[in-house]
Amino acid sequence: MNQETNTGGLDRFRLVGALLVAAIHTSPLTCISAEADFFLTRILARVAVPFFLMVTGQFVLPRVLEPGKRAGRRLLRYLVRTGALYLACMLLYLPLGIYAGHYKDLSAAKILRMLVWDGTFYHLWYFPACMLGMALLYLLSRRLGLRSITLACGVLYLLGLSGDSYYGLTQYLPPLRSLCDLGFHVWSYTRNGLFMAPLFLLMGAHMGKCLCLNGSTPPEESSPRQFPALQRISTRPLALAAGLALSLAGMAGEAFLLRNLESLRHDSMYLLLVPVMYCLYGLLLCADCPPCPRLRRISTLVYILHPAVIVAVRVCARLPRLLPLMEQSLLHFLAVCLLSLAAAWLLTGLRDLRRKQANHYGYTDEC
């Protein structure tokens, strides 16, 4: 990683992103307005997953795309670590999945679909998507140059759109509709590691190398083959803010129009989500604030734990005095966020305390 890269803005938005994912799963504004909730959960909150993908792309992908055998070993190391976290999350949510009936009538094909594409619980699809997207980009980098890889990722994203927010419009293109329906025998959604993840992973790698704390392009340590000079990005915060406002407004119009046209099969991918993420990520990289490593761990735990907290809140809300938690969606969302944050803060605090004690007695848990 380039030491001049500013990560403070990214660290803070990680927590925002995790809470936006919790909002998607709780629909907090339904008690106020269905339109407002649609804007929050189906438009604004859709920046969360691409943001997480771009962070992964910035800090992992450049070393995976480097020529040589070491890149393959780095990819393998990433896949093992992410796979281990994915396995731990699968085991954590196995009882809840059984209780909810997610694993009834399982066949070998359904198990493979869950493991590779959909995740074994509704928020765990992110981990196999990262792994598959990273592996795909590595394989493409062995045969193609950066421009060809970027073009391939763009084409895959457009194909993913046809099975997501633009699915209803594919009725006017029967071959494309047939292709989408054939794909849905393999995966449930196109927001996966084949169609969605590669583009945002690559964008994160580009922008992380092209934006620095001081607003200049990075030194010669960036490989010209991977990040040519013509890929430089404007670092003017006002221009990025204006671009974000315009592209976000455009994406909102796109989403509401597609909803009115009854085109939405799902709502994770929009055409204007790409410029929205470009401007948002650029602003975060320009933010002048110190890194916060503990906030990274808290955000990860909030993302992992919030579905379990949702179940716990629903169970507790059956008590007469807590019934408003379920009747008022905003209260339900706030309870989920506060309890998830408390659990994450406690777990990270215990981890830090354990490390301090280990260092005090001359031991360390560093890998």
C-alpha positions as YAML, in Angstrom:
chain: A
units: angstrom
residues:
- id: 1
  name: MET
  ca: [0.00, 0.00, 0.00]
- id: 2
  name: ASN
  ca: [1.18, 3.51, -0.75]
- id: 3
  name: GLN
  ca: [1.91, 5.15, 2.54]
- id: 4
  name: GLU
  ca: [0.63, 8.52, 1.28]
- id: 5
  name: THR
  ca: [-2.85, 7.15, 0.71]
- id: 6
  name: ASN
  ca: [-5.37, 8.58, 3.14]
- id: 7
  name: THR
  ca: [-7.54, 5.91, 4.78]
- id: 8
  name: GLY
  ca: [-9.29, 7.94, 7.49]
- id: 9
  name: GLY
  ca: [-12.30, 8.71, 5.33]
- id: 10
  name: LEU
  ca: [-12.56, 5.09, 4.24]
- id: 11
  name: ASP
  ca: [-12.39, 3.86, 7.84]
- id: 12
  name: ARG
  ca: [-15.26, 6.09, 8.89]
- id: 13
  name: PHE
  ca: [-17.44, 5.31, 5.91]
- id: 14
  name: ARG
  ca: [-17.00, 1.58, 6.57]
- id: 15
  name: LEU
  ca: [-19.27, 2.01, 9.60]
- id: 16
  name: VAL
  ca: [-21.76, 4.04, 7.57]
- id: 17
  name: GLY
  ca: [-21.76, 1.29, 4.96]
- id: 18
  name: ALA
  ca: [-22.38, -1.43, 7.54]
- id: 19
  name: LEU
  ca: [-25.31, 0.52, 8.99]
- id: 20
  name: LEU
  ca: [-26.71, 1.08, 5.50]
- id: 21
  name: VAL
  ca: [-26.65, -2.69, 4.96]
- id: 22
  name: ALA
  ca: [-28.58, -3.05, 8.22]
- id: 23
  name: ALA
  ca: [-31.07, -0.50, 6.85]
- id: 24
  name: ILE
  ca: [-31.57, -2.61, 3.72]
- id: 25
  name: HIS
  ca: [-32.50, -5.57, 5.91]
- id: 26
  name: THR
  ca: [-34.83, -3.63, 8.25]
- id: 27
  name: SER
  ca: [-36.52, -1.01, 5.99]
- id: 28
  name: PRO
  ca: [-36.51, 1.69, 8.69]
- id: 29
  name: LEU
  ca: [-38.67, 4.30, 6.95]
- id: 30
  name: THR
  ca: [-41.68, 2.16, 6.03]
- id: 31
  name: CYS
  ca: [-43.56, 3.62, 9.00]
- id: 32
  name: ILE
  ca: [-43.03, 7.09, 7.53]
- id: 33
  name: SER
  ca: [-43.22, 6.71, 3.76]
- id: 34
  name: ALA
  ca: [-42.81, 3.86, 1.31]
- id: 35
  name: GLU
  ca: [-41.18, 6.27, -1.15]
- id: 36
  name: ALA
  ca: [-38.70, 7.50, 1.45]
- id: 37
  name: ASP
  ca: [-37.83, 3.93, 2.42]
- id: 38
  name: PHE
  ca: [-37.32, 2.99, -1.22]
- id: 39
  name: PHE
  ca: [-34.93, 5.92, -1.64]
- id: 40
  name: LEU
  ca: [-33.00, 5.02, 1.52]
- id: 41
  name: THR
  ca: [-32.78, 1.24, 1.17]
- id: 42
  name: ARG
  ca: [-32.99, 0.65, -2.59]
- id: 43
  name: ILE
  ca: [-31.01, 3.65, -3.81]
- id: 44
  name: LEU
  ca: [-28.85, 5.38, -1.19]
- id: 45
  name: ALA
  ca: [-27.90, 2.21, 0.70]
- id: 46
  name: ARG
  ca: [-26.84, 0.50, -2.55]
- id: 47
  name: VAL
  ca: [-23.51, 2.31, -2.32]
- id: 48
  name: ALA
  ca: [-22.47, 0.14, 0.66]
- id: 49
  name: VAL
  ca: [-21.47, -3.12, -1.04]
- id: 50
  name: PRO
  ca: [-19.67, -1.45, -3.99]
- id: 51
  name: PHE
  ca: [-17.78, 0.64, -1.42]
- id: 52
  name: PHE
  ca: [-16.63, -2.47, 0.44]
- id: 53
  name: LEU
  ca: [-15.60, -4.05, -2.86]
- id: 54
  name: MET
  ca: [-13.60, -0.97, -3.81]
- id: 55
  name: VAL
  ca: [-11.79, -0.97, -0.46]
- id: 56
  name: THR
  ca: [-10.83, -4.59, -1.04]
- id: 57
  name: GLY
  ca: [-9.76, -3.72, -4.55]
- id: 58
  name: GLN
  ca: [-7.58, -0.85, -3.36]
- id: 59
  name: PHE
  ca: [-5.65, -2.77, -0.73]
- id: 60
  name: VAL
  ca: [-5.55, -6.30, -2.16]
- id: 61
  name: LEU
  ca: [-5.96, -6.29, -5.92]
- id: 62
  name: PRO
  ca: [-2.84, -4.35, -7.10]
- id: 63
  name: ARG
  ca: [-0.47, -6.95, -5.65]
- id: 64
  name: VAL
  ca: [-2.59, -9.75, -7.10]
- id: 65
  name: LEU
  ca: [-2.39, -8.22, -10.59]
- id: 66
  name: GLU
  ca: [1.40, -7.91, -10.54]
- id: 67
  name: PRO
  ca: [3.28, -10.17, -12.95]
- id: 68
  name: GLY
  ca: [5.10, -13.19, -11.57]
- id: 69
  name: LYS
  ca: [4.44, -16.19, -9.38]
- id: 70
  name: ARG
  ca: [4.17, -14.18, -6.19]
- id: 71
  name: ALA
  ca: [0.85, -12.75, -7.36]
- id: 72
  name: GLY
  ca: [-0.63, -16.24, -7.40]
- id: 73
  name: ARG
  ca: [0.58, -16.89, -3.86]
- id: 74
  name: ARG
  ca: [-0.90, -13.59, -2.70]
- id: 75
  name: LEU
  ca: [-4.22, -14.50, -4.30]
- id: 76
  name: LEU
  ca: [-4.16, -17.89, -2.60]
- id: 77
  name: ARG
  ca: [-3.40, -16.26, 0.74]
- id: 78
  name: TYR
  ca: [-6.34, -13.87, 0.29]
- id: 79
  name: LEU
  ca: [-8.69, -16.70, -0.72]
- id: 80
  name: VAL
  ca: [-7.67, -18.78, 2.30]
- id: 81
  name: ARG
  ca: [-8.17, -15.93, 4.76]
- id: 82
  name: THR
  ca: [-11.48, -14.81, 3.27]
- id: 83
  name: GLY
  ca: [-12.63, -18.42, 2.96]
- id: 84
  name: ALA
  ca: [-11.85, -19.01, 6.64]
- id: 85
  name: LEU
  ca: [-13.94, -15.97, 7.61]
- id: 86
  name: TYR
  ca: [-16.73, -17.16, 5.33]
- id: 87
  name: LEU
  ca: [-16.63, -20.60, 6.94]
- id: 88
  name: ALA
  ca: [-16.78, -19.07, 10.42]
- id: 89
  name: CYS
  ca: [-19.81, -16.98, 9.41]
- id: 90
  name: MET
  ca: [-21.50, -20.02, 7.88]
- id: 91
  name: LEU
  ca: [-21.09, -21.94, 11.14]
- id: 92
  name: LEU
  ca: [-22.33, -18.95, 13.14]
- id: 93
  name: TYR
  ca: [-25.54, -18.69, 11.10]
- id: 94
  name: LEU
  ca: [-26.12, -22.40, 10.60]
- id: 95
  name: PRO
  ca: [-28.56, -22.68, 13.58]
- id: 96
  name: LEU
  ca: [-30.52, -19.62, 12.40]
- id: 97
  name: GLY
  ca: [-30.66, -20.95, 8.86]
- id: 98
  name: ILE
  ca: [-31.99, -24.29, 10.08]
- id: 99
  name: TYR
  ca: [-34.55, -22.53, 12.31]
- id: 100
  name: ALA
  ca: [-35.68, -20.33, 9.38]
- id: 101
  name: GLY
  ca: [-36.00, -23.33, 7.07]
- id: 102
  name: HIS
  ca: [-33.39, -22.13, 4.58]
- id: 103
  name: TYR
  ca: [-31.88, -25.58, 4.19]
- id: 104
  name: LYS
  ca: [-34.98, -27.67, 3.46]
- id: 105
  name: ASP
  ca: [-34.95, -29.95, 0.42]
- id: 106
  name: LEU
  ca: [-31.30, -29.28, -0.31]
- id: 107
  name: SER
  ca: [-29.68, -30.94, -3.30]
- id: 108
  name: ALA
  ca: [-26.06, -30.90, -4.40]
- id: 109
  name: ALA
  ca: [-26.87, -28.18, -6.96]
- id: 110
  name: LYS
  ca: [-28.60, -26.01, -4.34]
- id: 111
  name: ILE
  ca: [-25.71, -26.41, -1.91]
- id: 112
  name: LEU
  ca: [-23.26, -25.37, -4.63]
- id: 113
  name: ARG
  ca: [-25.44, -22.37, -5.50]
- id: 114
  name: MET
  ca: [-25.51, -21.26, -1.87]
- id: 115
  name: LEU
  ca: [-21.78, -21.70, -1.34]
- id: 116
  name: VAL
  ca: [-20.59, -20.05, -4.55]
- id: 117
  name: TRP
  ca: [-23.26, -17.50, -5.48]
- id: 118
  name: ASP
  ca: [-25.97, -16.76, -2.90]
- id: 119
  name: GLY
  ca: [-24.27, -17.29, 0.46]
- id: 120
  name: THR
  ca: [-25.60, -19.61, 3.13]
- id: 121
  name: PHE
  ca: [-27.36, -16.68, 4.83]
- id: 122
  name: TYR
  ca: [-28.75, -13.64, 3.10]
- id: 123
  name: HIS
  ca: [-25.83, -11.27, 3.79]
- id: 124
  name: LEU
  ca: [-23.01, -13.79, 3.36]
- id: 125
  name: TRP
  ca: [-23.04, -13.68, -0.45]
- id: 126
  name: TYR
  ca: [-20.47, -10.87, -0.19]
- id: 127
  name: PHE
  ca: [-17.62, -13.22, 0.78]
- id: 128
  name: PRO
  ca: [-17.84, -15.65, -2.17]
- id: 129
  name: ALA
  ca: [-18.44, -12.64, -4.45]
- id: 130
  name: CYS
  ca: [-15.13, -11.11, -3.34]
- id: 131
  name: MET
  ca: [-13.31, -14.41, -3.73]
- id: 132
  name: LEU
  ca: [-14.73, -15.14, -7.18]
- id: 133
  name: GLY
  ca: [-14.22, -11.58, -8.40]
- id: 134
  name: MET
  ca: [-10.61, -11.53, -7.23]
- id: 135
  name: ALA
  ca: [-9.87, -14.90, -8.84]
- id: 136
  name: LEU
  ca: [-11.49, -13.82, -12.11]
- id: 137
  name: LEU
  ca: [-9.44, -10.62, -12.27]
- id: 138
  name: TYR
  ca: [-6.27, -12.58, -11.56]
- id: 139
  name: LEU
  ca: [-7.00, -14.98, -14.41]
- id: 140
  name: LEU
  ca: [-7.82, -12.13, -16.79]
- id: 141
  name: SER
  ca: [-4.59, -10.34, -15.85]
- id: 142
  name: ARG
  ca: [-2.57, -13.37, -16.99]
- id: 143
  name: ARG
  ca: [-3.89, -12.98, -20.54]
- id: 144
  name: LEU
  ca: [-5.12, -9.40, -20.99]
- id: 145
  name: GLY
  ca: [-3.91, -5.85, -20.48]
- id: 146
  name: LEU
  ca: [-5.55, -3.35, -18.18]
- id: 147
  name: ARG
  ca: [-7.78, -1.79, -20.84]
- id: 148
  name: SER
  ca: [-9.06, -5.17, -21.97]
- id: 149
  name: ILE
  ca: [-9.72, -6.21, -18.37]
- id: 150
  name: THR
  ca: [-11.62, -2.97, -17.74]
- id: 151
  name: LEU
  ca: [-13.68, -3.52, -20.88]
- id: 152
  name: ALA
  ca: [-14.45, -7.10, -19.85]
- id: 153
  name: CYS
  ca: [-15.55, -5.96, -16.38]
- id: 154
  name: GLY
  ca: [-17.78, -3.30, -17.92]
- id: 155
  name: VAL
  ca: [-19.43, -5.81, -20.23]
- id: 156
  name: LEU
  ca: [-20.01, -8.20, -17.33]
- id: 157
  name: TYR
  ca: [-21.58, -5.38, -15.31]
- id: 158
  name: LEU
  ca: [-23.92, -4.52, -18.18]
- id: 159
  name: LEU
  ca: [-24.93, -8.17, -18.43]
- id: 160
  name: GLY
  ca: [-25.55, -8.14, -14.69]
- id: 161
  name: LEU
  ca: [-27.82, -5.10, -15.09]
- id: 162
  name: SER
  ca: [-29.99, -7.08, -17.50]
- id: 163
  name: GLY
  ca: [-30.65, -9.62, -14.76]
- id: 164
  name: ASP
  ca: [-31.11, -7.06, -12.00]
- id: 165
  name: SER
  ca: [-32.74, -3.64, -12.28]
- id: 166
  name: TYR
  ca: [-33.15, -3.79, -16.08]
- id: 167
  name: TYR
  ca: [-34.57, -7.31, -16.18]
- id: 168
  name: GLY
  ca: [-38.09, -6.19, -17.12]
- id: 169
  name: LEU
  ca: [-36.79, -4.41, -20.21]
- id: 170
  name: THR
  ca: [-35.12, -7.55, -21.54]
- id: 171
  name: GLN
  ca: [-38.55, -8.71, -22.72]
- id: 172
  name: TYR
  ca: [-37.89, -6.55, -25.78]
- id: 173
  name: LEU
  ca: [-34.69, -8.51, -26.44]
- id: 174
  name: PRO
  ca: [-35.75, -12.17, -26.34]
- id: 175
  name: PRO
  ca: [-32.21, -13.61, -26.77]
- id: 176
  name: LEU
  ca: [-30.98, -11.59, -23.78]
- id: 177
  name: ARG
  ca: [-34.04, -12.59, -21.72]
- id: 178
  name: SER
  ca: [-33.38, -16.25, -22.55]
- id: 179
  name: LEU
  ca: [-29.75, -15.85, -21.52]
- id: 180
  name: CYS
  ca: [-30.76, -14.26, -18.21]
- id: 181
  name: ASP
  ca: [-33.32, -16.96, -17.45]
- id: 182
  name: LEU
  ca: [-30.75, -19.64, -18.24]
- id: 183
  name: GLY
  ca: [-28.35, -18.02, -15.80]
- id: 184
  name: PHE
  ca: [-30.97, -18.00, -13.05]
- id: 185
  name: HIS
  ca: [-30.80, -21.79, -13.05]
- id: 186
  name: VAL
  ca: [-27.25, -21.35, -11.72]
- id: 187
  name: TRP
  ca: [-27.53, -18.26, -9.50]
- id: 188
  name: SER
  ca: [-30.41, -16.42, -7.87]
- id: 189
  name: TYR
  ca: [-29.11, -12.89, -8.47]
- id: 190
  name: THR
  ca: [-26.62, -11.27, -10.81]
- id: 191
  name: ARG
  ca: [-25.21, -9.15, -7.98]
- id: 192
  name: ASN
  ca: [-22.47, -11.73, -7.49]
- id: 193
  name: GLY
  ca: [-18.78, -12.30, -8.01]
- id: 194
  name: LEU
  ca: [-19.10, -12.70, -11.77]
- id: 195
  name: PHE
  ca: [-21.09, -9.64, -12.80]
- id: 196
  name: MET
  ca: [-20.91, -7.05, -9.99]
- id: 197
  name: ALA
  ca: [-17.71, -7.57, -8.00]
- id: 198
  name: PRO
  ca: [-15.00, -7.39, -10.71]
- id: 199
  name: LEU
  ca: [-15.80, -3.85, -11.87]
- id: 200
  name: PHE
  ca: [-15.82, -2.31, -8.39]
- id: 201
  name: LEU
  ca: [-12.74, -4.26, -7.29]
- id: 202
  name: LEU
  ca: [-10.92, -2.85, -10.31]
- id: 203
  name: MET
  ca: [-12.22, 0.68, -9.68]
- id: 204
  name: GLY
  ca: [-10.91, 0.54, -6.12]
- id: 205
  name: ALA
  ca: [-7.48, -0.54, -7.33]
- id: 206
  name: HIS
  ca: [-7.39, 2.29, -9.90]
- id: 207
  name: MET
  ca: [-8.51, 5.02, -7.55]
- id: 208
  name: GLY
  ca: [-6.35, 3.90, -4.64]
- id: 209
  name: LYS
  ca: [-3.27, 4.22, -6.83]
- id: 210
  name: CYS
  ca: [-4.30, 7.50, -8.45]
- id: 211
  name: LEU
  ca: [-5.51, 9.51, -5.47]
- id: 212
  name: CYS
  ca: [-3.13, 10.46, -2.67]
- id: 213
  name: LEU
  ca: [-3.41, 12.46, 0.51]
- id: 214
  name: ASN
  ca: [-1.74, 15.50, -1.04]
- id: 215
  name: GLY
  ca: [-3.87, 15.38, -4.18]
- id: 216
  name: SER
  ca: [-0.98, 14.37, -6.45]
- id: 217
  name: THR
  ca: [-0.45, 11.23, -8.42]
- id: 218
  name: PRO
  ca: [1.57, 8.53, -6.65]
- id: 219
  name: PRO
  ca: [5.27, 8.01, -7.25]
- id: 220
  name: GLU
  ca: [6.83, 5.52, -9.62]
- id: 221
  name: GLU
  ca: [6.06, 2.50, -7.42]
- id: 222
  name: SER
  ca: [2.79, 2.04, -9.36]
- id: 223
  name: SER
  ca: [3.33, -0.28, -12.31]
- id: 224
  name: PRO
  ca: [2.83, 1.60, -15.63]
- id: 225
  name: ARG
  ca: [1.35, -1.55, -17.11]
- id: 226
  name: GLN
  ca: [-1.34, -1.65, -14.46]
- id: 227
  name: PHE
  ca: [-1.94, 2.04, -13.75]
- id: 228
  name: PRO
  ca: [-0.89, 4.17, -16.74]
- id: 229
  name: ALA
  ca: [-0.59, 7.94, -16.46]
- id: 230
  name: LEU
  ca: [-3.71, 8.51, -18.52]
- id: 231
  name: GLN
  ca: [-5.73, 6.90, -15.71]
- id: 232
  name: ARG
  ca: [-5.19, 9.91, -13.44]
- id: 233
  name: ILE
  ca: [-8.24, 11.08, -11.53]
- id: 234
  name: SER
  ca: [-9.34, 14.58, -10.67]
- id: 235
  name: THR
  ca: [-8.83, 15.25, -6.97]
- id: 236
  name: ARG
  ca: [-10.82, 18.47, -6.68]
- id: 237
  name: PRO
  ca: [-13.25, 17.89, -3.81]
- id: 238
  name: LEU
  ca: [-15.77, 20.42, -5.15]
- id: 239
  name: ALA
  ca: [-15.82, 18.73, -8.56]
- id: 240
  name: LEU
  ca: [-16.21, 15.31, -6.94]
- id: 241
  name: ALA
  ca: [-18.99, 16.59, -4.65]
- id: 242
  name: ALA
  ca: [-20.85, 18.12, -7.59]
- id: 243
  name: GLY
  ca: [-20.41, 14.92, -9.56]
- id: 244
  name: LEU
  ca: [-21.70, 12.87, -6.62]
- id: 245
  name: ALA
  ca: [-24.78, 15.06, -6.23]
- id: 246
  name: LEU
  ca: [-25.60, 14.92, -9.94]
- id: 247
  name: SER
  ca: [-24.95, 11.21, -10.37]
- id: 248
  name: LEU
  ca: [-26.87, 10.32, -7.19]
- id: 249
  name: ALA
  ca: [-29.83, 12.38, -8.36]
- id: 250
  name: GLY
  ca: [-29.61, 10.64, -11.71]
- id: 251
  name: MET
  ca: [-29.46, 7.23, -10.06]
- id: 252
  name: ALA
  ca: [-32.53, 8.07, -7.98]
- id: 253
  name: GLY
  ca: [-34.39, 9.03, -11.15]
- id: 254
  name: GLU
  ca: [-33.18, 5.84, -12.83]
- id: 255
  name: ALA
  ca: [-34.38, 3.69, -9.92]
- id: 256
  name: PHE
  ca: [-37.82, 5.28, -9.63]
- id: 257
  name: LEU
  ca: [-38.29, 5.13, -13.41]
- id: 258
  name: LEU
  ca: [-37.34, 1.45, -13.55]
- id: 259
  name: ARG
  ca: [-39.67, 0.74, -10.64]
- id: 260
  name: ASN
  ca: [-42.55, 2.49, -12.41]
- id: 261
  name: LEU
  ca: [-41.79, 0.47, -15.53]
- id: 262
  name: GLU
  ca: [-41.88, -2.70, -13.38]
- id: 263
  name: SER
  ca: [-38.41, -3.57, -14.61]
- id: 264
  name: LEU
  ca: [-36.82, -4.35, -11.24]
- id: 265
  name: ARG
  ca: [-36.12, -8.01, -10.62]
- id: 266
  name: HIS
  ca: [-33.68, -6.89, -7.95]
- id: 267
  name: ASP
  ca: [-32.25, -3.46, -7.13]
- id: 268
  name: SER
  ca: [-28.55, -3.86, -6.31]
- id: 269
  name: MET
  ca: [-27.16, -2.67, -9.67]
- id: 270
  name: TYR
  ca: [-27.84, 0.55, -11.54]
- id: 271
  name: LEU
  ca: [-26.10, 2.09, -14.52]
- id: 272
  name: LEU
  ca: [-25.40, 5.34, -12.66]
- id: 273
  name: LEU
  ca: [-24.12, 3.49, -9.61]
- id: 274
  name: VAL
  ca: [-20.70, 3.46, -11.30]
- id: 275
  name: PRO
  ca: [-20.23, 7.27, -11.45]
- id: 276
  name: VAL
  ca: [-21.77, 7.58, -7.98]
- id: 277
  name: MET
  ca: [-19.10, 5.28, -6.58]
- id: 278
  name: TYR
  ca: [-16.34, 7.01, -8.53]
- id: 279
  name: CYS
  ca: [-17.21, 10.39, -6.98]
- id: 280
  name: LEU
  ca: [-18.01, 9.06, -3.50]
- id: 281
  name: TYR
  ca: [-14.81, 7.05, -3.23]
- id: 282
  name: GLY
  ca: [-12.78, 9.96, -4.55]
- id: 283
  name: LEU
  ca: [-14.22, 12.25, -1.88]
- id: 284
  name: LEU
  ca: [-13.46, 9.72, 0.84]
- id: 285
  name: LEU
  ca: [-9.87, 9.42, -0.35]
- id: 286
  name: CYS
  ca: [-9.53, 13.21, -0.28]
- id: 287
  name: ALA
  ca: [-10.85, 13.45, 3.29]
- id: 288
  name: ASP
  ca: [-8.14, 14.62, 5.68]
- id: 289
  name: CYS
  ca: [-8.68, 12.59, 8.84]
- id: 290
  name: PRO
  ca: [-6.52, 10.07, 10.72]
- id: 291
  name: PRO
  ca: [-6.86, 6.30, 10.24]
- id: 292
  name: CYS
  ca: [-8.96, 4.36, 12.74]
- id: 293
  name: PRO
  ca: [-8.05, 0.64, 12.70]
- id: 294
  name: ARG
  ca: [-10.51, -0.30, 15.44]
- id: 295
  name: LEU
  ca: [-13.36, 1.22, 13.46]
- id: 296
  name: ARG
  ca: [-12.52, -1.15, 10.61]
- id: 297
  name: ARG
  ca: [-12.96, -4.15, 12.89]
- id: 298
  name: ILE
  ca: [-16.15, -2.73, 14.40]
- id: 299
  name: SER
  ca: [-17.63, -2.18, 10.94]
- id: 300
  name: THR
  ca: [-16.83, -5.74, 9.88]
- id: 301
  name: LEU
  ca: [-18.46, -7.13, 13.00]
- id: 302
  name: VAL
  ca: [-21.55, -4.95, 12.55]
- id: 303
  name: TYR
  ca: [-21.91, -6.29, 9.01]
- id: 304
  name: ILE
  ca: [-21.50, -9.89, 10.17]
- id: 305
  name: LEU
  ca: [-23.60, -9.72, 13.35]
- id: 306
  name: HIS
  ca: [-26.54, -7.49, 12.45]
- id: 307
  name: PRO
  ca: [-28.78, -10.28, 11.01]
- id: 308
  name: ALA
  ca: [-28.41, -12.23, 14.27]
- id: 309
  name: VAL
  ca: [-29.28, -9.04, 16.17]
- id: 310
  name: ILE
  ca: [-32.35, -8.58, 13.93]
- id: 311
  name: VAL
  ca: [-33.56, -12.03, 14.97]
- id: 312
  name: ALA
  ca: [-32.83, -11.30, 18.63]
- id: 313
  name: VAL
  ca: [-34.73, -7.99, 18.52]
- id: 314
  name: ARG
  ca: [-37.72, -9.68, 16.86]
- id: 315
  name: VAL
  ca: [-37.78, -12.34, 19.56]
- id: 316
  name: CYS
  ca: [-37.55, -9.77, 22.36]
- id: 317
  name: ALA
  ca: [-40.16, -7.58, 20.68]
- id: 318
  name: ARG
  ca: [-42.77, -10.27, 21.30]
- id: 319
  name: LEU
  ca: [-42.82, -9.12, 24.91]
- id: 320
  name: PRO
  ca: [-45.79, -6.75, 25.46]
- id: 321
  name: ARG
  ca: [-43.75, -3.75, 26.57]
- id: 322
  name: LEU
  ca: [-41.35, -4.06, 23.63]
- id: 323
  name: LEU
  ca: [-44.02, -4.52, 20.97]
- id: 324
  name: PRO
  ca: [-43.45, -0.98, 19.53]
- id: 325
  name: LEU
  ca: [-40.06, -2.18, 18.30]
- id: 326
  name: MET
  ca: [-41.80, -4.24, 15.66]
- id: 327
  name: GLU
  ca: [-44.65, -1.83, 15.02]
- id: 328
  name: GLN
  ca: [-42.30, 1.11, 14.43]
- id: 329
  name: SER
  ca: [-39.74, 0.21, 11.79]
- id: 330
  name: LEU
  ca: [-37.48, 3.14, 12.68]
- id: 331
  name: LEU
  ca: [-37.29, 2.03, 16.31]
- id: 332
  name: HIS
  ca: [-36.56, -1.48, 15.14]
- id: 333
  name: PHE
  ca: [-33.71, -0.23, 12.96]
- id: 334
  name: LEU
  ca: [-32.25, 1.90, 15.75]
- id: 335
  name: ALA
  ca: [-32.39, -1.03, 18.19]
- id: 336
  name: VAL
  ca: [-30.60, -3.28, 15.69]
- id: 337
  name: CYS
  ca: [-27.91, -0.66, 15.05]
- id: 338
  name: LEU
  ca: [-27.30, 0.11, 18.72]
- id: 339
  name: LEU
  ca: [-27.13, -3.53, 19.77]
- id: 340
  name: SER
  ca: [-24.89, -4.45, 16.81]
- id: 341
  name: LEU
  ca: [-22.56, -1.55, 17.61]
- id: 342
  name: ALA
  ca: [-22.49, -2.49, 21.28]
- id: 343
  name: ALA
  ca: [-21.63, -6.12, 20.49]
- id: 344
  name: ALA
  ca: [-18.94, -5.09, 17.99]
- id: 345
  name: TRP
  ca: [-17.46, -2.52, 20.39]
- id: 346
  name: LEU
  ca: [-17.37, -5.09, 23.19]
- id: 347
  name: LEU
  ca: [-15.75, -7.79, 21.05]
- id: 348
  name: THR
  ca: [-13.08, -5.47, 19.66]
- id: 349
  name: GLY
  ca: [-12.44, -4.13, 23.15]
- id: 350
  name: LEU
  ca: [-11.93, -7.62, 24.50]
- id: 351
  name: ARG
  ca: [-9.56, -8.38, 21.63]
- id: 352
  name: ASP
  ca: [-7.49, -5.24, 22.31]
- id: 353
  name: LEU
  ca: [-7.42, -6.03, 26.04]
- id: 354
  name: ARG
  ca: [-6.22, -9.56, 25.31]
- id: 355
  name: ARG
  ca: [-3.43, -8.25, 23.09]
- id: 356
  name: LYS
  ca: [-2.32, -5.74, 25.72]
- id: 357
  name: GLN
  ca: [-2.19, -8.47, 28.34]
- id: 358
  name: ALA
  ca: [-0.25, -10.75, 25.99]
- id: 359
  name: ASN
  ca: [2.26, -7.99, 25.25]
- id: 360
  name: HIS
  ca: [2.58, -7.25, 28.98]
- id: 361
  name: TYR
  ca: [3.59, -10.84, 29.68]
- id: 362
  name: GLY
  ca: [5.86, -11.04, 26.66]
- id: 363
  name: TYR
  ca: [3.53, -12.92, 24.32]
- id: 364
  name: THR
  ca: [1.86, -11.83, 21.10]
- id: 365
  name: ASP
  ca: [-1.02, -13.12, 18.99]
- id: 366
  name: GLU
  ca: [0.35, -11.68, 15.79]
- id: 367
  name: CYS
  ca: [0.22, -14.12, 12.86]
...
